[in-house]
Amino acid sequence: MGLAWQQGPLAAGSIGHFLVPDPLPERLLFAEPLRRRMRVRFGDEWIADSENAILLHEPGRYPVAYFPKADITPLALEPSERVSEHRDLGATRWYRVRGGGRVADRGAWEHIDLPDHAGELRDRVAFAWRAMDAFYEEDERVVGHAADAYHRIDIRQASRRLVVRSGDDIGGVHRAAWSYRDAYTEVGRVSDLISFEPDRVTVELDGQQLHLEPGQTVIPHGVDRDLTVEELGPATVAA
């Protein structure tokens, strides 16, 4: 489990606690250097290339990579009129991202009024993951979200009976299941296997209904979660 997601130690639903005499703040953000080269591709162009990215772990979110402005292609960023407020990091300016004749409105953001304790994010920009074409760490594409060094996937064979139900008729719930058609080699055993969303269907293991653990839930995440469909995919606005 990652640091800030589900029941990770920095997540709002953590099932453990730090052994310290004084209570910690309700929310803890954690920033760390990525220590690997990271690149962003949009409109068939490399628009960011950095060996100095910082990952931000925020409760309830996957890690987000922040790039120094100096490592972003000139003219790739155009300030938009949108300014939002981050509950911990203050005013946030949004950018249109341009590349290869394409435009992603609200495709990137920068925190412009950071508190002193978060100064290492100053003059850094994060890109909306789903609005870009691709992200790479070193020479390999990263899918889904920035890689979380504190998250691991364990695959275990089981012989117990698993039953999934949606009321009395499976198949009537929208987006209740998903799969990896061609999983990475390291986790190839899960290719073409189906996983079900536990908040949308009923799952029984050996006749006993399973329930989410305290603090475990399925929620939208990411500062870019309010992007529209048009802003997310390859069908972005032409320049």
Buried (B, 14 or more C-beta within 10 A) or exposed (E): BBBBBBBBBBBBBBBEEEEEEEEEEEBBBBBBEBEBBBBBBBBEBBBBBBEBBBBBBBBBBBBBBBBBEEBBBEEBBEEBEEEEEBEBBEEBBBBBBBBEEBBBBBBBBBBBEBEEEBEBBBBBBBBBBBBBBEBBBEEEEBEEBBBBBBBEEEEEEEEEEEEBEBEEEBEEBEEBBEEBEEBEEEEEEBEEEEEBEBEEBBBEEEEEEEEEEEEBEEEEBBBBEEBEEEBBEEEBEEE
